[in-house]
Amino acid sequence: MKLVSLFDDFLKDTVNLNQTRIDLLEDSIDALKTFIRGSDWKPRKRGFEEQGSWAHRTIIRPVDGAEFDADLLVMVDPVEGWTAADYVEELGRVFAASGTYADKTKVWDYCVTITYAGDRRIDLAPCVVGRQWEGSIEVCNRKGGFERSEPVEYTTWLKERNAYSGSNSFRKVTRLLKYLRDIKETFTCPSVLLTTLVGYRIEWMEKDSPDFTDVPTTLRTLMGRLDDWLQQRPYKPEVRNPKLSTEDFATLWETQDQYMNFRNVIHRYRGWIDEAYDTEGRQESITAWQRVFGDEFGKGDVVKAAADSAPEGAARIRSLMSSTAAHLNEIVDVVKNFGLSVLPAGFSRPPHIKQPPWRQLPELVVASVTAEWRPNGASQGRPARAGEVLPARGGLYFRASVNGGSPVPVDFQVQWRITNTGAVAMAKGAGRGGFYPENRSSGHWEDLQYRGVHMAEAFVIRRSDDVLVAKSEPFYVVIE
């Protein structure tokens, strides 16, 4: 079965880079652009271009909370007498001399990398425009000199491939294949090579074709075509940059053995995907798709089916969910295995929770909550998503926003309802469910101590008359 909705959920909840990290990335990019424009770096700046998976919109959430990276090209005019190394080294110099970026800066052959607290890396690569002829673009290799490049044209090519598919399914399938590579670790294929191989498998005349109508259909089509192409080529083939024929991405496979392994693994996964697509019966098909993508695929559907079809399993889940305010510790394991979707609506309102004491508008505005996990004593950390399983150490720095991410105006205050659950917290008298003011600059800090599924909610109150105008949905914190 195709299970289109489950693919949508899997992409949103597991594969895609979450919006909080995208927002942080874009804020960092804006700050870097401002810094470069205002620096004494000699080249005249023409502008900036997104590059890589960020530009292609195929960026994925790193496995196991690792760093993700994004590439930004700095387009500049040539400087008379400068070598390729000068552009990179001088850009590194201005960042290393900055109080803001000095401890985040590292200079490589092609770029200057800025690393943010183990969460994200941004590679800044100088690109010289017009050194050879009007419009020519060259990246700078400190060891190898100037190298021709067509990054903007390549990005346009990939956008065209995506436009031929329905519902952005080309981009989504590319993300799925990158996730498959990272989670399985069974083959080697750098992202630009993998994306190009997939891109060559769809042509302009196939726009609106039923072979690309949705994500699972596009996945089966592209994997089938890629496997057919690879099986016809027992030796490492050329994979030319479609916009720069002198560049062969296949050189990124360092050995024939790496290519052969890739060829064999794609053939195996193609068979699994065909089998899952053709399997009748929802649960049987979910099991087949999990063989491809792991247990994260369709996990909420699996626990629902268990509750519906297995009396003992149903009784166990109902028992856990309807337990006392302590919300037995097994709840953590259920949520860890199957996600927040298994929590019933009443879970967020245990008996000990306090009700808002303020008068409120007839229709409340929806506020948003983001959180950043920080080690004890650290001033920076990494974004944390609702429902992410966290260790019982460090803490979360919560922030509230309104109107799609805008800070709460100064004439409003934010009160935080913090609700602890879990047998350990309740036994220690820490089963809070009341309201707390912000205890950090424009935010609220909570230590992570007690095992359980806990909640943080933001309430925005107008200072002039103490009227509640906005509140957030619960931000679930799962502590092992």
Rosetta blueprint (number, residue, H / E / L):
1 M L
2 K L
3 L L
4 V H
5 S H
6 L H
7 F H
8 D H
9 D H
10 F H
11 L H
12 K H
13 D H
14 T H
15 V H
16 N E
17 L L
18 N L
19 Q H
20 T H
21 R H
22 I H
23 D H
24 L H
25 L H
26 E H
27 D H
28 S H
29 I H
30 D H
31 A H
32 L H
33 K H
34 T H
35 F H
36 I H
37 R H
38 G H
39 S L
40 D L
41 W L
42 K L
43 P L
44 R L
45 K E
46 R E
47 G E
48 F E
49 E E
50 E E
51 Q E
52 G H
53 S H
54 W H
55 A H
56 H H
57 R L
58 T L
59 I L
60 I E
61 R L
62 P L
63 V H
64 D H
65 G H
66 A L
67 E L
68 F E
69 D E
70 A E
71 D E
72 L E
73 L E
74 V E
75 M E
76 V E
77 D L
78 P L
79 V L
80 E L
81 G L
82 W L
83 T L
84 A H
85 A H
86 D H
87 Y H
88 V H
89 E H
90 E H
91 L H
92 G H
93 R H
94 V H
95 F H
96 A H
97 A L
98 S L
99 G L
100 T L
101 Y L
102 A H
103 D H
104 K H
105 T E
106 K E
107 V E
108 W L
109 D L
110 Y L
111 C L
112 V E
113 T E
114 I E
115 T E
116 Y E
117 A L
118 G L
119 D L
120 R E
121 R E
122 I E
123 D E
124 L E
125 A E
126 P E
127 C E
128 V E
129 V E
130 G L
131 R L
132 Q L
133 W L
134 E L
135 G L
136 S L
137 I E
138 E E
139 V E
140 C E
141 N E
142 R L
143 K L
144 G L
145 G E
146 F E
147 E E
148 R E
149 S L
150 E L
151 P H
152 V H
153 E H
154 Y H
155 T H
156 T H
157 W H
158 L H
159 K H
160 E H
161 R H
162 N H
163 A H
164 Y H
165 S L
166 G H
167 S H
168 N H
169 S H
170 F H
171 R H
172 K H
173 V H
174 T H
175 R H
176 L H
177 L H
178 K H
179 Y H
180 L H
181 R H
182 D H
183 I H
184 K H
185 E L
186 T L
187 F L
188 T L
189 C L
190 P L
191 S H
192 V H
193 L H
194 L H
195 T H
196 T H
197 L H
198 V H
199 G H
200 Y L
201 R L
202 I L
203 E L
204 W H
205 M H
206 E H
207 K L
208 D L
209 S L
210 P H
211 D H
212 F H
213 T L
214 D L
215 V H
216 P H
217 T H
218 T H
219 L H
220 R H
221 T H
222 L H
223 M H
224 G H
225 R H
226 L H
227 D H
228 D H
229 W H
230 L H
231 Q H
232 Q L
233 R L
234 P L
235 Y L
236 K L
237 P L
238 E L
239 V L
240 R E
241 N E
242 P L
243 K L
244 L E
245 S E
246 T E
247 E E
248 D E
249 F H
250 A H
251 T H
252 L H
253 W L
254 E L
255 T L
256 Q H
257 D H
258 Q H
259 Y H
260 M H
261 N H
262 F H
263 R H
264 N H
265 V H
266 I H
267 H H
268 R H
269 Y H
270 R H
271 G H
272 W H
273 I H
274 D H
275 E H
276 A H
277 Y H
278 D H
279 T L
280 E L
281 G L
282 R H
283 Q H
284 E H
285 S H
286 I H
287 T H
288 A H
289 W H
290 Q H
291 R H
292 V H
293 F H
294 G L
295 D L
296 E L
297 F L
298 G L
299 K H
300 G H
301 D H
302 V H
303 V H
304 K H
305 A H
306 A H
307 A H
308 D H
309 S H
310 A L
311 P H
312 E H
313 G H
314 A H
315 A H
316 R H
317 I H
318 R H
319 S H
320 L H
321 M H
322 S L
323 S L
324 T L
325 A L
326 A L
327 H L
328 L L
329 N L
330 E H
331 I H
332 V H
333 D H
334 V H
335 V H
336 K H
337 N H
338 F H
339 G L
340 L H
341 S H
342 V H
343 L L
344 P L
345 A H
346 G H
347 F H
348 S H
349 R L
350 P L
351 P L
352 H L
353 I L
354 K L
355 Q L
356 P L
357 P L
358 W L
359 R E
360 Q E
361 L E
362 P E
363 E E
364 L E
365 V E
366 V E
367 A E
368 S E
369 V E
370 T E
371 A E
372 E E
373 W E
374 R E
375 P L
376 N L
377 G L
378 A L
379 S L
380 Q L
381 G L
382 R E
383 P E
384 A E
385 R L
386 A L
387 G L
388 E L
389 V E
390 L E
391 P L
392 A L
393 R L
394 G L
395 G E
396 L E
397 Y E
398 F E
399 R E
400 A E
401 S E
402 V E
403 N L
404 G L
405 G L
406 S E
407 P E
408 V L
409 P L
410 V L
411 D L
412 F E
413 Q E
414 V E
415 Q E
416 W E
417 R E
418 I E
419 T E
420 N L
421 T L
422 G L
423 A H
424 V H
425 A H
426 M H
427 A H
428 K L
429 G L
430 A L
431 G L
432 R L
433 G L
434 G L
435 F E
436 Y E
437 P E
438 E L
439 N L
440 R E
441 S L
442 S L
443 G E
444 H E
445 W E
446 E E
447 D E
448 L L
449 Q L
450 Y L
451 R L
452 G E
453 V E
454 H E
455 M E
456 A E
457 E E
458 A E
459 F E
460 V E
461 I E
462 R E
463 R L
464 S L
465 D L
466 D L
467 V E
468 L E
469 V E
470 A E
471 K E
472 S E
473 E L
474 P L
475 F E
476 Y E
477 V E
478 V E
479 I E
480 E L
